[in-house]
Amino acid sequence: MPASTPDNPGKHTVWRGPEQSHKNHRRHGRVKCHDIYCTLGEVLDLSASGLRIRTTGKLSVRKGDAFSMTIETLDGPMLAPVRITWIRRVGFRRHEIGVAFVETGEALARALGTLARAAANNEVITPWYRRNGAA
């Protein structure tokens, strides 16, 4: 069966732009977060394998560091063993940090799942409230 081309558009083809041509190395989907904090700063998004965090001020960690940090969840503060996987400067004394969970016990996994479901619902509901003047 011949492949689809611009001259023969009848076949199914996925067209990729330059921004979609990179390989996605993520193991799990991400959920954006609002008003969730941890030891290092504000949690921007989370997945089953880790967090993306925004920090301000002097950077106190380096790539490869492993430690336990506190994450504020709906069930209260939870201690999570983590490892810093990447650090990106995003402004003057502002950084984003990629953190991978080293180990997630049953209680932490349950708390993160609840947090992810709540964050996902906020992403859907909040814009509707703003548009309709309820927020």
N, C-alpha and C positions, 0 to 999 in steps of 0.2 A: 504494500500500500504506500503510495507516494506521500511524502511529508507535505504539510501545508506551507505555502509560501505566500508572499504578498500577491503574486500572480494567480495563485490557486487557493483562495481563502476558505474553501469548503471543509477543510479538515480542522480538527481541534488542535490548537497550539497555545501554549502559554508564552506570551511575550513578556520579556523582562527588560525593564529600564536599567540604567546604570546603577541606581540606588538599590536594586533588587538582585544584582548579579553576585554579591558577596555571599559567602557560605555562612549560614547561621550555626554557631557552635553551641547554642543553648540546648540544654537537655529538657527543660520544662518551660511552660508558658509563664508570662509575667503579668502581674496585676498592679496597677498604679495605686499608690497609697496617699492619704492626706492625714495630717496631724497624728502620725505614728512616729515614735521616737525610740532610739536605742542609745547605748552608751556612747557611740561615735557621733550621733547627730540625727537628722531627720531621715526616715526611711522613705525613699521615692517610689520604689517598687519592690515586690517580693515574688518569689517562686518557691517551689518545693526544694530547690537546691541552694538558694541564697537570697541576698538582698543587694539593692543599690542604695547607697547612703550619701547624703550631702552633708559635708562638714564645713564649718567656718572656723577661722582662727588658725593657730599653729598646728600643723599636721603632726600627730603623735604616733602614727603607725607607718609601717613599710610593707611593700609587697612581700608576701611569704610569711608575715607574722601570723602566729596562731595563738588564740587566747579565748576565754569565755567572756561574752558580753551579755548585758541585759537588754531584752526587747520588751517594750510595753505592748502587751496584747490585751484583748478584751477580757481575758481571764486573770489579768494582773501581770506583773513583771515576770518574765521567764528568762532563765539563764541558758544561753546557747553557745556551745563550742564552735568557733568559726576560724576561718583562715582568709587573709586578705589576698585576693586573686589579681586585682588591678587597682590602680589609682590614676585619676585623670584630673588635671588642674582645669577649673572652669572659670576662674576669676582671681582677683587679688585675695589671697588667703582663703580661697574657697576651692574645695575639691569634691569630686564624686569618687566613691570607693565601692568596688565590687567585693562582696563578702560571700564566701561559700560556707555552708554548714558542714562541719566535719562529721557530726553525728546528730541525728534527730531522734530523740526518744519518743515514746508514745504520747506523753503529755505535751511536749513541744510541737509535735506534728499535728496534734488535734488543735492546739491553740493557733498555730499558723494557718491551718485550714479554715478555722472560724474567722480569723482576721482577713484572709483572702476573700472569702465569701462576702463579708461585710464591705470590704473595699470595692469589690466588683459591683455590688448593689449601689454603692454611693456614686460610682461613675455613671450609672445609668439613670439614677433618680435625680441627682443634683441639677443637671442642665434643665430638666423639665420644670423643677421648682423655680429656677432663676428666670426662665422664659415667662412663666405664669405669675411672677411677682410674689411667690410664696416664701422665698428665701431672703 
